[in-house]
C-alpha cells in the first residue's frame, strides 16, 4: 500500500479518456489512497458522477455555488485536504483556463486555492495537443511548477495517430506513488507518544479537564508511522480514529497516563509528550456523586499535584530522545526554553494558544521549535502538514 492514507483529489475534465478515470480511482484506492473526485461540467458528458461516487465512496463535487457542499467540505477545505491534485484527463480547454488563472468553476478554483502539488495528465486529439496555443499553455503551467504526466503517443479514439493519449491508470498510479513517497526517516525507530487531555475525577460523574482535542498528537502519530516508526500512542479521551498501523493505549487520568508511559518508556528510542496533562487532580475522589446542599453557596476543592510525565522521562538515566510541547499565551520563547532545560528535553515545540484559529481544538497550528543551540519556525498549516514537518525535524536531530 504505497499510498496509504494519502489524500488524492482527482479532477476530471471533458475528454473521451474520462472513461478511464473510474479505473484510475480503483487503482489509487488499491494502494490505500483516499480519493475524492471533482468533475467539470463537460466531464459529466463523458462519464456519470454516479459511477465516480460509487468507486470513490464519496459524493462527487462539481459546483462552487452549492450551499450543501460548502456547509460540509467547502472548496477551501477541499483544496487544503488534498496531498495531491491530479487532473486526468486534462483537456486542452481546462489547461487553457488554468494557464489564464481562471476560477470559473470548482476544479479551476481548487487549483488556485490549494497548497498541494497539482499534476496534469493531458489527453486530447494529437492536432489539438500540437497546436501552438496548447503548447504555450503547457509551457506556462510547467513554469509554475505544475507537473505534466504524459501524454502517450499512439492510436487515438478519433482514429488519428500521434501524441495526446492519456497515460494508463497504472502508469498514473506509479507517478502518484513516486510523487508522494515519504522518506522512511524514522525506519526502525520506536516512538512512544502521549496525546489528548486527561480527566481527573471528582466523583463518579464529574471530572476536571482541559480543551485539548488530541488532533496534533494524532497527526504526529500518523506522520511518524508514515515515516516508518513503530508508534505507540498513549491517549487521553478524544473523539478521533486511531491512525492506521499505530498501537493505541487508552487512559483517562494523568496517573494512568504516567503509569502507561513509565512501563513502556524503557523500550522506546523517541518520546513525544503532546498530551495536555492536568497539572492537578482532586485530592479525594468522592465515592458517590457530590450533592449540592442548600446552605453551601461556595465549595472549595483541594487539589494535589499530578506527576509530570515528561519530566519523569527526562530524568531517566537512559532516556529516549525526548520532545515536549508548550502551549503558552505570552512570552512563548522564554517559557519554552525554560521548560526545555527544567524537564531535560531534547526539543520543545511551542504554540501560541492566544492566537485565534490555531492551537487547542483548531484544525490549523503553527509551531516554534527549540533545541539546545537552535530553533525553527513551522508556519501556520493544517495539523497533518505541520506534523510531517515536525517529524522530519525531529528525525534530523535524533539521527545527528
Ligand atoms: O509544564 P507544561 O504542562 O506547560 O509542559 C508541557 C509539556 O509537558 C508537554 O509536553 C506535556 O505533554 C508535558 N506534561 C507532562 N506531564 C504533566 C504536565 C505536562 O508530561 N503533568
Boltz pocket constraint, residues with backbone or C-beta under 6 A from the ligand:
constraints:
  - pocket:
      binder: B
      contacts: [[A, 194], [A, 254], [A, 273], [A, 274], [A, 275], [A, 276], [A, 277], [A, 278], [A, 279], [A, 306], [A, 307], [A, 308], [A, 309], [A, 310], [A, 311], [A, 323], [A, 324], [A, 325], [A, 326], [A, 327], [A, 339]]
      max_distance: 6.0
